C-alpha cells in the first residue's frame, strides 16, 4: 500500500458565467431575474504525484510496478473545490469533468483514469488530506475522504467512467444537506510511460435551475477551461531511479 499525505494548496475564487443555450436559432431565455449571483466557488490547482516502486513495501504492489515498468506509468492526481452559497441561493447540482489525452496521436494504449474516488453516494465524510493506494494502484474508497473541518454531512456524489479517458463526478444537494463546503477528488491516471499526458478539468453547476460554467477569474480568455495540466513522460534518469 502507498500512503500519500499532501499539503493543501491555496485555492482561488472563480467566476460563474451563465450557460444560455440556443433553441431553434434563438437564445434561450434565462430563468433568473438578471441580477448578479452572490454565490461563488473556490478552486485549488490540480496537483499530481508520480507513483514509483520505492514508495511501497507491499510485495504485490511492487511486483505489479515491476511488471508495468517501461510500458505504463501511474500518476496520483488530486482536485479540490469549495462551494459558497449566498443570499438564499442554492447549488442544486454540479459536475466535475476530466479529459485526459496523450500528447501524441499514435498511441496504442491511450491514457485512462485507472482509478477514481469518490465513486459512490455518501452523506458524511471526515477531514483528511491523504490518499491510500492499494494493489495495482487502485485508490481505496474507504481510505479517502474530503472536507475542510470536522465530521460534516454532505450531498450525494457519484463518479462515472472509471477506466476511461473522460471520468466525471455528479454532485447534488439532498434532503440531509445542501451542496455547501469543500470536496476533494482523486484519480490514478495510467499513461504510456514514454509520452506526456495532457489533462483538462471543467466544472459546471446549477443554481435555481440556471446552469453555469465555472471560469478562472484571471483567465486570459473567458471561455477556456478552468484547469489544464500535464503529466510528463518518464525520463531515462527517473526510470533508472525507479
Secondary structure in CASP SS format (residue, H / E / C, confidence):
PFRMAT SS
TARGET T0000
AUTHOR 0000-0000-0000
METHOD secondary structure of the structure
MODEL  1
X C 1.00
X E 1.00
X E 1.00
X E 1.00
X E 1.00
X C 1.00
X C 1.00
X C 1.00
X C 1.00
X C 1.00
X E 1.00
X E 1.00
X E 1.00
X E 1.00
X E 1.00
X E 1.00
X E 1.00
X E 1.00
X C 1.00
X C 1.00
X C 1.00
X E 1.00
X E 1.00
X C 1.00
X C 1.00
X E 1.00
X E 1.00
X C 1.00
X C 1.00
X C 1.00
X C 1.00
X C 1.00
X C 1.00
X C 1.00
X C 1.00
X C 1.00
X C 1.00
X C 1.00
X C 1.00
X E 1.00
X E 1.00
X E 1.00
X E 1.00
X E 1.00
X C 1.00
X C 1.00
X E 1.00
X E 1.00
X E 1.00
X E 1.00
X C 1.00
X C 1.00
X H 1.00
X H 1.00
X H 1.00
X C 1.00
X C 1.00
X C 1.00
X H 1.00
X H 1.00
X H 1.00
X H 1.00
X H 1.00
X H 1.00
X H 1.00
X H 1.00
X H 1.00
X H 1.00
X C 1.00
X C 1.00
X C 1.00
X E 1.00
X E 1.00
X E 1.00
X E 1.00
X E 1.00
X E 1.00
X E 1.00
X E 1.00
X E 1.00
X E 1.00
X E 1.00
X E 1.00
X E 1.00
X C 1.00
X C 1.00
X C 1.00
X C 1.00
X C 1.00
X C 1.00
X E 1.00
X E 1.00
X E 1.00
X E 1.00
X E 1.00
X E 1.00
X E 1.00
X E 1.00
X E 1.00
X E 1.00
X E 1.00
X E 1.00
X C 1.00
X C 1.00
X C 1.00
X C 1.00
X C 1.00
X C 1.00
X C 1.00
X C 1.00
X C 1.00
X E 1.00
X E 1.00
X E 1.00
X E 1.00
X E 1.00
X E 1.00
X C 1.00
X C 1.00
X C 1.00
X C 1.00
X C 1.00
X C 1.00
X E 1.00
X E 1.00
X C 1.00
X C 1.00
X C 1.00
X C 1.00
X E 1.00
X E 1.00
X E 1.00
X E 1.00
X C 1.00
X H 1.00
X H 1.00
X H 1.00
X C 1.00
X E 1.00
X C 1.00
X H 1.00
X H 1.00
X H 1.00
X C 1.00
X C 1.00
X C 1.00
X C 1.00
X C 1.00
X C 1.00
X C 1.00
X C 1.00
X E 1.00
X E 1.00
X C 1.00
X C 1.00
X E 1.00
X E 1.00
X E 1.00
X E 1.00
X E 1.00
X C 1.00
X C 1.00
X C 1.00
X C 1.00
X C 1.00
X C 1.00
X C 1.00
X E 1.00
X E 1.00
X E 1.00
X E 1.00
X E 1.00
X C 1.00
X C 1.00
X C 1.00
X C 1.00
X C 1.00
X C 1.00
X C 1.00
X C 1.00
X E 1.00
X E 1.00
X E 1.00
X E 1.00
X E 1.00
X E 1.00
X E 1.00
X E 1.00
X E 1.00
X E 1.00
X E 1.00
X E 1.00
X C 1.00
X C 1.00
X C 1.00
X C 1.00
X E 1.00
X E 1.00
X E 1.00
X E 1.00
X E 1.00
X E 1.00
X E 1.00
X E 1.00
X E 1.00
X E 1.00
X E 1.00
X C 1.00
X C 1.00
X E 1.00
X E 1.00
X E 1.00
X E 1.00
X E 1.00
X E 1.00
X E 1.00
X C 1.00
X C 1.00
X C 1.00
X C 1.00
X C 1.00
X C 1.00
X C 1.00
X C 1.00
X C 1.00
X C 1.00
X E 1.00
X E 1.00
X E 1.00
X E 1.00
X E 1.00
X C 1.00
X C 1.00
X C 1.00
X C 1.00
X H 1.00
X H 1.00
X H 1.00
X H 1.00
X H 1.00
X H 1.00
X C 1.00
END
